[in-house]
């Protein structure tokens, strides 16, 4: 058992240099994306459509439901303690800085990580990647870079969308359950909202998007010959994306609260 664990750890460590090199290539290809062909831009548009546009309804529902639940549960309790104004600080922290970016990253992982990994893996199985290489087209430039940009941009804007609905929409919903004057609600929200909070939230969404896109395309290209490897690549993409999302979130949160 010890030898098996040791072999697994060594395999994981040996993949780190290759993974970092792949990430660097992906970033450089994304920076020069404007020089790519029309097909790559079409892939970017389709990725934005699937990851961003089609996720708007579920994002709005989650934001309104979670924001309303936090206010309805927290406000009476804090009011009983004579600290009702703290509900706005709690709402901003949960919806914008901590839970919001993490929840959106999980939604995008569930919807897009498997799709990207299995799509690219299927292209490997059908020798489409070899065809690109044979005619001098870099598959990372043509296939991975537009997905990298698309997922990162989608997470960025979905996070803004989630924060907007999660913080402002409950002001309307709670009027039917536990009415709070609009002036008091919005004054409390904008009093607690700061540039630092918005910056941390957006920074997390950018890094989460980079992690999801990198892992998904990496495992898609890692498929070799058997068609049975394609669903395995999708499962690995989701699992590793969630792992890296949590690690990035912990790292940024620790930096914020330490410094």
Residue frames relative to the residue before (quaternion, step in Angstrom):
aa qw qx qy qz dx dy dz
X 1.0000 0.0000 0.0000 0.0000 0.00 0.00 0.00
X 0.6494 0.5177 -0.3121 0.4614 3.56 0.97 -0.90
X 0.6662 0.4992 -0.3065 0.4615 3.59 0.93 -0.89
X 0.6389 0.5247 -0.3268 0.4579 3.58 1.04 -0.75
X 0.6460 0.5049 -0.3147 0.4783 3.57 1.00 -0.85
X 0.6536 0.5218 -0.3095 0.4525 3.57 0.96 -0.87
X 0.6505 0.5091 -0.3130 0.4686 3.58 0.99 -0.85
X 0.6415 0.5221 -0.3237 0.4595 3.59 1.01 -0.79
X 0.6541 0.5089 -0.3113 0.4650 3.58 0.95 -0.89
X 0.6567 0.5096 -0.3126 0.4596 3.60 0.96 -0.85
X 0.6351 0.5185 -0.3334 0.4654 3.59 1.02 -0.74
X 0.6560 0.5093 -0.3122 0.4613 3.55 0.98 -0.83
X 0.6683 0.4956 -0.3013 0.4658 3.58 0.97 -0.83
X 0.6481 0.5258 -0.3253 0.4446 3.58 1.04 -0.73
X 0.6450 0.5268 -0.3225 0.4500 3.60 1.19 -0.47
X 0.5215 0.6781 -0.4073 0.3199 3.61 1.19 -0.42
X 0.6741 0.4794 -0.3338 0.4520 3.68 0.75 -0.86
X 0.6564 0.5023 -0.3175 0.4648 3.58 0.95 -0.85
X 0.6552 0.5184 -0.3107 0.4533 3.58 0.98 -0.84
X 0.6500 0.5036 -0.3154 0.4737 3.60 1.00 -0.79
X 0.6405 0.5186 -0.3208 0.4668 3.56 1.05 -0.76
X 0.6413 0.5146 -0.3173 0.4725 3.57 1.02 -0.79
X 0.6417 0.5209 -0.3200 0.4632 3.58 0.98 -0.83
X 0.6521 0.5152 -0.3148 0.4586 3.58 0.96 -0.84
X 0.6476 0.5050 -0.3117 0.4779 3.57 1.00 -0.82
X 0.6475 0.5248 -0.3140 0.4548 3.56 0.99 -0.83
X 0.6546 0.5034 -0.3115 0.4702 3.59 0.96 -0.83
X 0.6742 0.4920 -0.3037 0.4595 3.59 0.89 -0.91
X 0.6403 0.5104 -0.3215 0.4754 3.59 1.05 -0.73
X 0.6505 0.5127 -0.3165 0.4623 3.58 1.04 -0.71
X 0.6233 0.5426 -0.3406 0.4484 3.59 1.05 -0.73
X 0.7514 0.3523 -0.1964 0.5221 3.58 1.02 -0.81
X 0.2631 0.8210 -0.4812 0.1589 3.58 1.22 0.41
X 0.5980 0.5925 -0.3683 0.3947 3.61 1.06 -0.65
X 0.6566 0.5083 -0.3093 0.4634 3.59 1.22 -0.40
X 0.5432 0.6320 -0.3995 0.3819 3.59 1.24 -0.13
X 0.6452 -0.5774 0.3614 0.3460 3.55 -1.28 0.37
X 0.7301 -0.4354 0.3147 0.4222 3.52 -1.39 0.08
X 0.6217 0.5597 -0.3480 0.4232 3.60 1.03 -0.73
X 0.6391 0.5201 -0.3250 0.4642 3.59 1.01 -0.80
X 0.6477 0.5047 -0.3216 0.4716 3.60 1.00 -0.76
X 0.6182 0.5330 -0.3413 0.4662 3.58 1.09 -0.67
X 0.6273 0.5241 -0.3304 0.4718 3.59 1.04 -0.78
X 0.6275 0.5327 -0.3300 0.4622 3.59 1.02 -0.79
X 0.6619 0.5038 -0.3079 0.4619 3.59 0.90 -0.90
X 0.6691 0.4906 -0.3026 0.4690 3.59 0.93 -0.85
X 0.6317 0.5238 -0.3360 0.4622 3.58 1.06 -0.69
X 0.6387 0.5085 -0.3161 0.4832 3.58 1.03 -0.79
X 0.6336 0.5346 -0.3299 0.4515 3.57 1.00 -0.79
X 0.7215 0.4438 -0.2567 0.4655 3.58 0.83 -0.97
X 0.7594 0.4149 -0.2180 0.4513 3.58 0.79 -1.03
X 0.7683 0.3524 -0.1833 0.5019 3.59 1.00 -0.82
X 0.7467 0.4303 -0.2520 0.4402 3.59 0.45 -1.18
X 0.7263 0.4454 -0.2559 0.4567 3.59 0.78 -1.00
X 0.6600 0.4992 -0.3100 0.4681 3.61 1.24 -0.31
X 0.4491 0.7230 -0.4421 0.2830 3.60 1.22 -0.14
X 0.6722 0.5015 -0.3407 0.4249 3.68 0.77 -0.82
X 0.6956 0.4583 -0.2902 0.4711 3.60 0.81 -0.95
X 0.6135 0.5441 -0.3468 0.4554 3.60 1.11 -0.64
X 0.6582 0.5044 -0.3107 0.4646 3.59 0.93 -0.86
X 0.6503 0.5165 -0.3183 0.4572 3.59 0.94 -0.88
X 0.6663 0.4953 -0.3025 0.4682 3.59 0.90 -0.92
X 0.6688 0.5171 -0.3079 0.4364 3.58 0.91 -0.89
X 0.6850 0.4749 -0.2874 0.4719 3.56 0.84 -0.98
X 0.6706 0.5090 -0.3025 0.4469 3.58 0.90 -0.89
X 0.7010 0.4613 -0.2776 0.4677 3.58 0.85 -0.95
X 0.6584 0.5113 -0.3168 0.4524 3.59 0.91 -0.88
X 0.6587 0.5057 -0.3037 0.4670 3.56 0.97 -0.86
X 0.6500 0.5222 -0.3159 0.4528 3.58 0.96 -0.89
X 0.6428 0.5204 -0.3264 0.4576 3.59 0.94 -0.85
X 0.6877 0.4791 -0.2918 0.4608 3.58 0.88 -0.90
X 0.6954 0.4889 -0.2899 0.4397 3.59 0.85 -0.93
X 0.6872 0.4512 -0.2843 0.4933 3.59 1.08 -0.65
X 0.7459 0.4503 -0.2333 0.4317 3.55 0.87 -0.98
X 0.6370 0.5783 -0.3438 0.3764 3.59 0.96 -0.81
X 0.6839 0.4635 -0.3218 0.4625 3.68 0.75 -0.86
X 0.6450 0.5259 -0.3271 0.4477 3.59 0.99 -0.80
X 0.6971 0.4521 -0.2752 0.4837 3.59 0.85 -0.94
X 0.6044 0.5503 -0.3550 0.4537 3.59 1.13 -0.62
X 0.6456 0.5213 -0.3190 0.4578 3.58 1.04 -0.75
X 0.6847 0.4467 -0.2720 0.5076 3.58 1.23 -0.47
X 0.4927 -0.6751 0.4142 0.3605 3.55 1.28 -0.08
X 0.6409 0.4940 -0.3254 0.4892 3.60 1.23 0.41
X 0.0961 0.8512 -0.5104 0.0754 3.57 0.93 0.85
X 0.5927 0.5954 -0.3685 0.3981 3.61 1.11 -0.56
X 0.5814 0.6018 -0.3743 0.3996 3.59 1.20 -0.42
X 0.5103 0.6564 -0.4281 0.3542 3.62 1.17 -0.33
X 0.6499 0.5200 -0.3241 0.4496 3.59 1.03 -0.69
X 0.6232 0.5175 -0.3296 0.4850 3.56 1.07 -0.70
X 0.6502 0.5121 -0.3052 0.4711 3.56 1.01 -0.85
X 0.6559 0.5232 -0.3067 0.4495 3.57 0.94 -0.90
X 0.6704 0.4897 -0.2965 0.4721 3.59 0.91 -0.91
X 0.6699 0.5107 -0.3077 0.4424 3.58 0.88 -0.91
X 0.7075 0.4579 -0.2708 0.4652 3.58 0.87 -0.94
X 0.7543 0.4246 -0.2280 0.4458 3.58 0.72 -1.07
X 0.7806 0.3595 -0.1831 0.4774 3.60 0.91 -0.82
X 0.8086 0.3434 -0.1563 0.4514 3.56 0.78 -1.00
X 0.8177 0.2854 -0.1336 0.4818 3.60 0.82 -0.89
X 0.8211 0.2788 -0.1504 0.4749 3.57 0.24 -1.25
X 0.6047 0.6113 -0.3573 0.3647 3.59 0.98 -0.79
X 0.7126 0.4327 -0.2767 0.4780 3.65 0.62 -1.02
X 0.6470 0.5269 -0.3204 0.4485 3.58 1.03 -0.79
X 0.6679 0.5024 -0.3004 0.4596 3.58 0.92 -0.89
X 0.6509 0.5039 -0.3129 0.4738 3.58 0.96 -0.83
X 0.6316 0.5298 -0.3318 0.4587 3.59 1.01 -0.77
X 0.6512 0.5002 -0.3176 0.4742 3.60 1.01 -0.75
X 0.6272 0.5300 -0.3354 0.4617 3.60 1.03 -0.75
X 0.6773 0.4787 -0.2895 0.4777 3.58 0.90 -0.93
X 0.6187 0.5384 -0.3435 0.4575 3.59 1.04 -0.72
X 0.6797 0.4947 -0.2904 0.4571 3.56 0.87 -0.95
X 0.7337 0.4288 -0.2402 0.4692 3.60 0.98 -0.80
X 0.8270 0.3129 -0.1131 0.4532 3.59 0.84 -0.97
X 0.6040 0.5902 -0.3832 0.3740 3.62 0.96 -0.72
X 0.6813 0.4706 -0.2888 0.4806 3.58 0.86 -0.94
X 0.6500 0.5338 -0.3220 0.4346 3.58 0.93 -0.89
X 0.6809 0.4840 -0.2976 0.4622 3.60 0.87 -0.91
X 0.6804 0.4984 -0.2985 0.4467 3.59 0.84 -0.97
X 0.6985 0.4604 -0.2829 0.4691 3.60 0.87 -0.89
X 0.6258 0.5364 -0.3495 0.4454 3.60 1.03 -0.67
X 0.6931 0.4468 -0.2766 0.4934 3.58 0.85 -0.95
X 0.6251 0.5374 -0.3382 0.4540 3.59 1.02 -0.74
X 0.6415 0.5128 -0.3189 0.4732 3.58 1.02 -0.75
X 0.6317 0.5223 -0.3297 0.4684 3.57 1.07 -0.69
X 0.6175 0.5273 -0.3418 0.4731 3.58 1.09 -0.67
X 0.6581 0.5226 -0.3083 0.4459 3.58 0.90 -0.93
X 0.7431 0.3906 -0.2131 0.4998 3.58 0.98 -0.84
X 0.5078 -0.7053 0.3797 0.3170 3.59 1.30 0.46
X 0.3316 0.7454 -0.5142 0.2647 3.59 1.12 0.55
X 0.6113 0.5462 -0.3511 0.4525 3.59 1.07 -0.67
X 0.6370 0.5172 -0.3220 0.4723 3.57 1.01 -0.81
X 0.6300 0.5351 -0.3329 0.4538 3.57 1.04 -0.75
X 0.6288 0.5236 -0.3352 0.4670 3.60 0.99 -0.80
X 0.6789 0.4950 -0.2933 0.4561 3.57 0.86 -0.98
X 0.6534 0.5482 -0.3163 0.4153 3.59 0.97 -0.87
X 0.7339 0.3689 -0.2304 0.5218 3.60 1.14 -0.54
X 0.6189 -0.6119 0.3194 0.3749 3.57 1.27 0.39
X 0.5146 0.6183 -0.4294 0.4105 3.60 1.21 0.43
X 0.3527 -0.7300 0.5471 0.2084 3.58 -0.78 1.04
X 0.3868 -0.7504 0.4798 0.2390 3.63 -0.53 1.09
X 0.5974 0.5462 -0.3762 0.4508 3.61 1.13 -0.48
X 0.6530 0.4979 -0.3059 0.4817 3.59 0.99 -0.84
X 0.7601 0.4340 -0.2058 0.4378 3.54 0.85 -1.02
X 0.8035 0.2983 -0.1255 0.4997 3.59 0.98 -0.86
X 0.7506 0.4175 -0.2321 0.4564 3.59 0.82 -0.98
X 0.6545 0.5488 -0.3268 0.4045 3.61 0.87 -0.90
X 0.6835 0.4630 -0.3261 0.4606 3.67 0.79 -0.79
X 0.6374 0.5048 -0.3321 0.4781 3.58 1.09 -0.61
X 0.6049 0.5548 -0.3407 0.4585 3.57 1.09 -0.74
X 0.6902 0.4614 -0.2717 0.4868 3.58 0.84 -0.98
X 0.6670 0.5313 -0.3041 0.4247 3.57 0.93 -0.92
X 0.6796 0.4749 -0.2892 0.4785 3.58 0.91 -0.90
X 0.6559 0.5139 -0.3164 0.4533 3.60 0.94 -0.87
X 0.6763 0.4786 -0.2909 0.4784 3.59 0.92 -0.91
X 0.6341 0.5415 -0.3290 0.4432 3.58 1.00 -0.80
X 0.6637 0.4936 -0.3055 0.4717 3.58 0.93 -0.87
X 0.6145 0.5614 -0.3348 0.4417 3.56 1.03 -0.81
X 0.7508 0.3950 -0.2189 0.4820 3.58 0.74 -1.06
X 0.6084 0.5327 -0.3614 0.4642 3.61 1.08 -0.57
X 0.6286 0.5329 -0.3360 0.4560 3.56 1.05 -0.70
X 0.6354 0.5064 -0.3204 0.4870 3.59 1.01 -0.79
X 0.6503 0.5282 -0.2955 0.4592 3.55 0.97 -0.94
X 0.6600 0.5057 -0.2947 0.4709 3.58 0.95 -0.93
X 0.6662 0.5035 -0.3068 0.4567 3.59 0.90 -0.90
X 0.6358 0.5395 -0.3254 0.4459 3.58 0.98 -0.85
X 0.7207 0.4238 -0.2539 0.4863 3.57 0.77 -1.01
X 0.6786 0.5254 -0.3040 0.4137 3.58 0.93 -0.84
X 0.7238 0.4204 -0.2401 0.4916 3.56 1.11 -0.63
X 0.7816 0.3706 -0.1827 0.4673 3.60 0.88 -0.91
X 0.6419 0.5591 -0.3404 0.3993 3.62 0.95 -0.78
X 0.6117 0.5576 -0.3822 0.4110 3.69 0.92 -0.64
X 0.5376 0.6239 -0.4132 0.3886 3.62 1.15 -0.45
X 0.6810 0.4603 -0.2793 0.4963 3.58 1.12 -0.65
X 0.6719 0.5224 -0.3037 0.4282 3.58 0.88 -0.97
X 0.6956 0.4948 -0.2952 0.4292 3.60 0.86 -0.91
X 0.5213 0.6377 -0.4260 0.3743 3.61 1.19 -0.25
X 0.6830 0.4728 -0.2775 0.4826 3.59 1.20 -0.52
X 0.7377 0.3888 -0.2120 0.5096 3.60 1.24 -0.29
X 0.7895 -0.0740 0.1107 0.5991 3.55 0.69 -1.14
X 0.1998 -0.8544 0.4628 0.1259 3.60 0.43 1.24
X 0.0198 -0.7452 0.6664 -0.0148 3.50 -1.10 0.94
X 0.5290 -0.6447 0.4291 0.3471 3.64 -0.78 0.88
X 0.5528 -0.6303 0.4339 0.3299 3.57 -0.97 0.87
X 0.6413 0.5400 -0.3329 0.4317 3.56 0.95 -0.84
X 0.6631 0.4944 -0.3020 0.4741 3.57 0.99 -0.85
X 0.6530 0.5314 -0.3143 0.4388 3.58 0.94 -0.91
X 0.7379 0.4223 -0.2502 0.4632 3.58 0.66 -1.07
X 0.5996 0.5449 -0.3653 0.4583 3.59 1.09 -0.57
X 0.6644 0.5008 -0.2959 0.4692 3.58 1.00 -0.84
X 0.6527 0.5220 -0.3136 0.4508 3.58 0.98 -0.86
X 0.7326 0.4243 -0.2499 0.4699 3.58 0.74 -1.01
X 0.5717 0.5706 -0.3851 0.4465 3.59 1.20 -0.35
X 0.7377 0.4133 -0.2186 0.4871 3.58 1.00 -0.82
X 0.6052 0.5683 -0.3577 0.4275 3.59 1.17 -0.49
X 0.0008 -0.8148 0.5778 -0.0470 3.57 -0.80 1.02
X 0.6464 -0.5141 0.3989 0.3985 3.55 -1.29 0.36
X 0.6237 0.5509 -0.3389 0.4388 3.58 1.02 -0.77
X 0.6555 0.5085 -0.3089 0.4651 3.58 0.93 -0.90
X 0.6613 0.4919 -0.3072 0.4758 3.58 0.90 -0.88
X 0.6548 0.5259 -0.3134 0.4432 3.59 0.96 -0.85
X 0.6495 0.5080 -0.3145 0.4702 3.58 0.96 -0.85
X 0.6486 0.5313 -0.3094 0.4487 3.56 0.95 -0.89
X 0.7017 0.4570 -0.2693 0.4757 3.58 0.85 -0.96
X 0.6126 0.5458 -0.3489 0.4529 3.59 1.06 -0.70
X 0.6439 0.5137 -0.3176 0.4698 3.57 0.98 -0.84
X 0.6674 0.5125 -0.3140 0.4397 3.59 0.87 -0.90
X 0.6369 0.5236 -0.3315 0.4586 3.60 1.03 -0.75
X 0.6959 0.4600 -0.2800 0.4750 3.59 0.85 -0.93
X 0.6128 0.5317 -0.3533 0.4658 3.60 1.04 -0.67
X 0.6603 0.5106 -0.3083 0.4563 3.58 0.94 -0.86
X 0.6363 0.5231 -0.3216 0.4670 3.56 0.99 -0.81
X 0.6634 0.5081 -0.3065 0.4560 3.59 0.95 -0.86
X 0.6673 0.5073 -0.3077 0.4502 3.60 0.85 -0.94
X 0.6957 0.4748 -0.2825 0.4590 3.58 0.83 -0.98
X 0.6526 0.5214 -0.3202 0.4469 3.59 0.94 -0.84
X 0.6886 0.4775 -0.2820 0.4673 3.57 0.83 -1.00
X 0.6684 0.5200 -0.3116 0.4310 3.61 0.88 -0.90
X 0.6998 0.4422 -0.2779 0.4873 3.58 0.85 -0.91
X 0.6028 0.5734 -0.3537 0.4275 3.59 1.05 -0.73
X 0.7251 0.4158 -0.2513 0.4880 3.58 0.80 -0.97
X 0.5752 0.5611 -0.3892 0.4505 3.59 1.16 -0.38
X 0.6953 0.4493 -0.2679 0.4929 3.58 0.92 -0.89
X 0.6131 0.5826 -0.3453 0.4067 3.61 1.18 -0.51
X 0.4852 0.6401 -0.4471 0.3936 3.61 1.24 -0.20
X 0.2776 -0.7984 0.5165 0.1369 3.59 -0.92 0.89
X 0.8404 -0.1624 0.1442 0.4966 3.61 0.10 -1.22
X 0.7288 0.4526 -0.2609 0.4425 3.58 0.81 -0.96
X 0.5075 -0.6564 0.4710 0.2995 3.56 -1.04 0.80
X 0.5855 0.5871 -0.3668 0.4218 3.58 1.19 -0.45
X 0.5814 0.5878 -0.3737 0.4205 3.59 1.23 -0.30
X 0.5567 0.6471 -0.3868 0.3490 3.59 1.15 -0.53
X 0.7080 0.4176 -0.2955 0.4868 3.67 0.73 -0.87
X 0.5914 0.5588 -0.3654 0.4522 3.59 1.13 -0.58
X 0.6278 0.5302 -0.3271 0.4667 3.58 1.05 -0.80
X 0.6408 0.5250 -0.3204 0.4594 3.59 1.02 -0.78
X 0.6570 0.5059 -0.3047 0.4686 3.57 0.97 -0.87
X 0.6594 0.5008 -0.3065 0.4696 3.57 0.95 -0.87
X 0.6301 0.5467 -0.3356 0.4375 3.57 0.99 -0.80
X 0.6699 0.4875 -0.2982 0.4739 3.58 0.93 -0.86
X 0.6805 0.5079 -0.2941 0.4388 3.57 0.85 -0.98
X 0.7057 0.4433 -0.2700 0.4823 3.57 0.84 -0.96
X 0.6043 0.5503 -0.3673 0.4440 3.62 1.04 -0.63
X 0.6572 0.5007 -0.3087 0.4712 3.58 0.92 -0.88
X 0.6312 0.5389 -0.3280 0.4512 3.58 1.00 -0.84
X 0.7120 0.4472 -0.2655 0.4717 3.58 0.80 -0.99
X 0.5945 0.5560 -0.3657 0.4513 3.60 1.07 -0.62
X 0.6714 0.4884 -0.2951 0.4728 3.58 0.89 -0.94
X 0.6600 0.5080 -0.3146 0.4554 3.61 0.92 -0.87
X 0.6540 0.5015 -0.3099 0.4740 3.59 0.97 -0.85
X 0.6488 0.5224 -0.3162 0.4541 3.57 0.96 -0.86
X 0.6558 0.4986 -0.3082 0.4758 3.58 0.93 -0.87
X 0.6566 0.5258 -0.3129 0.4411 3.58 0.91 -0.91
X 0.6902 0.4660 -0.2845 0.4749 3.60 0.83 -0.97
X 0.6473 0.5254 -0.3206 0.4496 3.59 0.96 -0.85
X 0.6466 0.5107 -0.3172 0.4696 3.58 0.97 -0.84
X 0.6426 0.5215 -0.3227 0.4593 3.58 0.96 -0.85
X 0.6584 0.5266 -0.3094 0.4398 3.56 0.94 -0.93
X 0.7606 0.4000 -0.2193 0.4619 3.56 0.77 -1.01
X 0.6360 0.5071 -0.3386 0.4730 3.60 1.21 -0.33
X 0.7904 0.2895 -0.1336 0.5231 3.57 0.93 -0.95
